[in-house]
Each structure stands twice: as C-alpha cells, then as structure tokens.
Amino acid sequence: MTKVNSAIGIEYNSHEIKAVELLKKPDGTLEATAFGKEIIPEGVMNEGMIADTETFISVLNQLFSSGNFTENAPVVVGVNNENVILRYATFPKVPDDKLRNVITMQAGDFIPVPVSELGLDFVVINEAVDDDDQPIINVLLIGARTQMLENLIGCFNESKFDVMDIDSSFLAWIRATMEEAVPDEIYGFLNLTDDVLNFVVIVENDIKMVRSIGIPDRAALDVRKVFENAEALTEEEVMSVTDFMYQELSSSISYFQMQYGYQINKIIFSAASSAQSSLLEAISQKSYVPVTLPNLYNNYMTNDFNPEGFTGCISLAKVALEG
C-alpha cells in the first residue's frame, strides 16, 4: 500500500454502516478528523448480500456528506457476516513461492464451501513441526464469497468513497484490542453482530482457534433487537441472546482446552450496541472465565468524537496509514 496522510475505515452490517477518517499529523500521531454512521433500511441487506444496490449507494453517499469526509481519501472496508469464513489451518512447509498454490489447492479441506466461490486470502501465523517432526506452517484462512465482494465493490465504485482494500472488521477489532493486551495472558475474543458470533483465541500473539457462528433462528429476532431497538429489550430477550452466546462460548472453550491444554485467562467481549453492558453482565454471571470489555483508543476522544463503537473503523483506517 502507498503511504498516505489521511485514510477512512468503514465497517457495516445488516442494519448500519459507520466510518472514521484518521489524519496523520507531522509528529506521526493520528487524529480522528471525520466520523459518522447511517442506518441501513430494512430489506437492503439479505443474508450479508446487498439486495438493494441503489439504496445502499444512497446510504453511502449520505454517510460521506454528513460525516464531512475527505474526497479521494483511501478507504479500507471491513466486512463480517455469514459470507466471510475464517479458519485456522495447517499445511506442509513449502518454499514461499509455492505456498499460495499449496494453500489454494488444499483449502477445501478446511472450508465448507467450494473454494471456487471465494476470494481467498491467508495470514501466516507461525511455523512448527508435526508429530512426525515434519515442518508445517499454520495459517489463518480468510474466504469471502466472490459474489458479495463484487457486489460490494460495485456499490462503492458508484459512491463518493474510494476503496483501496477490503478487510475483516472482526480481525481489525482484534488487532486493536491486542495493542493493549498483556503478552503472557491467553485471550479469547467474543464478538456479536446481528449477522454472526465470532470467537478467536490468541496465545502469545498467535491465533490458535477461530470460529464464526451463524445466528440460529431461535435467537435471531432477539439478536436483531439488540442492535435495532436495544432500549426496548426485555430481560427475557437479553437472556435468550446470552444463552445462545454462552452455549457457543462454553463449547468453544472446552474444545480449545482439549486440543491445546491451555487455560484461557480472559474473554474480551464486544457488541456494538447500547445493550452491550447488559449482555456483559448476563454472560459474566454464567461464564467460568472472566469476561470484560476492551478499553480502546481513548486518546482519540474529543468533545465531538467518542471512539466507543468505532474501534473497528479506527483500526481499519490505521491499516491504510501504516501500510
């Protein structure tokens, strides 16, 4: 990526889209100079896909205008829905110039949809040896449905935003959180959106487990209410969402501990909703591992801008500025 002085991070889900612009000042520090969010009308999104492109483009342009964003500033878009697949995978160690071919050919062993339907990328986590002392490489596979990507890029091309990259907003949030992490502790990251529940475990700055769980029908209406009408949530609805999250969290922790033998020290939780504190309190009462909220990017706070709820956007913008 070409280094720039100003960049925009955008993330969206089924109900809203939000953005932050960061400016790199002469002393190297970063400042949030523009921000905003807009509601995405019902029916525009369908299972993570943009069903109504005309309205989506209109929302993008309204966000650009209301947030006073800089024209032609490069944009990194964060995506996190059922069309984005994250998997931890292990492959034989091969020369660097052959690694992508090997991963592309064998990725189907780890991903539950045809690789031909995906835009596939990967992040090398570390190198190790297997039980037979053979060299292996551990990677994070990131697959996004090509149809979703093409649709998304087409909409942004018709808008006032200038996209330079597409990233995982969940991974961006993890990167931001790890900046404040204690190196020796083992962290689980639990992130709820109205599209998916994500869970990742980090050991010594390396990803050891990753799951993306679709919202089941039994909890879908209550989860949607968490993000669209949190003030009207009843205690029963909070418990419905909490029960779903705890069931998946508990099974994920048990699987991780059986596989690796590590004890998770702390769960970092996020749900970009005013119901976040209620959900945290409810799941903390159930979980046998401490669950906390991250405390991120307070240095960006001003009289006009509160970074809470925008941490993913900030991390996405930093990708462009630090690239």
Buried (B, 14 or more C-beta within 10 A) or exposed (E): EEEBEBBBBBBBBBBBBBBBBBBBEEEEEBBBBBBBBBEBEEEBBEEBBBEBBEBBBBBBBBBBEEBEBBEEBBBBBBBBBBBBBBBBBBBEBBEEEEBEEBBEEBBEEBBEEEBEBBBBBBEEBEEEEEEEEEEBBBBBBBBBBBEBBEBBEBBBEBBBBBBBBBBBBBBBBBBBBBEEBEEEEBBBBBBBBBBBBBBBBBBEEEBBBBBBBEBEEEBEEBBBBBBBEBEEBEEEBBBBBBBBBBBBBBEBBEEBEEEBEEEBEBBBBBBBBBBBEBBBEBBBEBBEBEBEBBEBBEEBEEEEBBBBBBBBBBBBBBBBBEB
